Amino acid sequence: MLFNSIDYFFFLTFVFFVYWATRNLKVQNLFIVGASYFFYACWDWRFLSLILVTTLCSWESGLLMERFGKNKRACRMIMTCNVVLNLIILGFFKYFNFFADSFSALLASVGINADFPTLNIILPVGISFYTFQAIGYSIDVFCRRLNPCRDLVCFASFICFFPQLVAGPIEPASHLLPQFQQPRRFRYEEAVKGSRMILWGLFKKMIVADNCAPTVDMVWNDYTHFSPVMLAVASLLFTIQIYCDFSGYSDIAIGSAKLFGIDLINNFKMPYFSTSIPEFWRRWHISLMNWFRTYIYIPLGGSRRGKAITIRNVFVVFLLSGLWHGANYTFIVWGLYHALLSMVYVLFDIKTKNTTDMSMFFMRHIPSILLTFLLVNIGWIIFRAPDLQSAIGYLSNMLTQELTFADFSGITAILTSIICLAVEWVQRNHEYTLDFGNSRLFASPCVRAIVYYTILIALFELSARQESFIYFQF
């Protein structure tokens, strides 16, 4: 059930009215669990068993750690067993064939013929997201940053909450879990915010990202027959596509959650206006990078133990980040590419900070923004390629072929991309993009209505073929 489908609209509407028809907290949570399991079953009901295993084991591990609270060794063993179990499930479904093929190739390179069997494994949608959420909970309970949840239904709501079940944001248990433990009241203002966020998310997904997809797919399917200009256009369009696709999903997820009185963390903060690579990663897929920072980077020593250790930790985080995205060497190389870029800032003590005010557009900031965008764009070429050979071939053709504009296309996608980024920049200081606040221009309800209906009409007139969300494969 895609967020950009009419099925989801009817599903969301039904769940919304039934949910608020009762004010009993336990009934609301139980209904959320049932609705979330139904939502997930629409993808493949067989994998509900994996969510149940993750939920029950993680919940029970928290209770056991509470019971053995004074026995640090026992608590560590319980936490470790739960983390390892979740990683085994994730590893089997996501990486079994990848590591089997890689190990066979490694042995073959030294003259040993070993043909390991591969399995026809279907990747359960959302498994990387809810697994990391469950692992984070276990670690937080072990570190006593969080008290264990004794209510199984409440905990199940935290694991399977349908707006963020499939592609995040990856919520810290300390932020999301207490919201299911406290009574919730319907607030009209929050529902309006949620509806506007959903509308803007649909705009980014259906009008921008889905219009970029045909040109991107066309070029990548036969990149050797396109000019450097068209290859550059396609790489630019994919850079916009993956942002509008994933941030559009996040907007719809956060907006949907607000309809139920639940607050999810923001996952994007205008990453393409960053002035450095570290700043980009503070603005892109924020929930994932916060997870790696909390549970990997800081426990390894963070940046407190000298440059060598800091660089090691940066490489570990980005290597794991690349591997998290999928079982392909392109993702690993993409992660290492960003690790190398980030290493430069560590080696030369280049200080970075978030830039949000208008001064960033003075001449001294424009080169930094353009350079960062170019480096990120190159990384997305590696990310998008089906294999490393294609990534190298694509980059090589961009630099070596003769320039020509004869096959230039993608005007609609480029124009809608510019509009999208321009609107988000103008609204950068607001809570969300369609938050008009005290703006005089949009003070009139009629003017706001025109904006909303314009977007709705555009959704029907300019939306391309229905595309699945890119991050569903991760």
Secondary structure by P-SEA (a helix, b strand, c coil): cccccaaaaaaaaaaaaaaaccccaaaaaaaaaaaaaaaaaaacccaaaaaaaaaaaaaaaaaaaaaacccaaaaaaaaaaaaaaaaaaaaaaccaaaaaaaaaaaaaaacccccccccccccccaaaaaaaaaaaaaaaaaaccccccccaaaaaaaacccccccccccccccccaaaaabbbbbbaaaaaaaaaaaaaaaaacccccccaaaaaaaaaaccccccaaaaaaaaaaaaaaaaaaaaaaaaaaaaaaaaaccccccccccccccccaaaaaaccaaaaaaaaaaccccccccccccaaaaaaaaaaaaaaaaaaacccaaaaaaaaaaaaaaaaaaaacbbbbbbccccccccccaaaaaaaaaaaaaaaaaaacccaaaaaaaaaaacccccccccccaaaaaaaaaaaaaaaaaacccccccccccccccccaaaaaaaaaaaaaaaacccccccccccccc
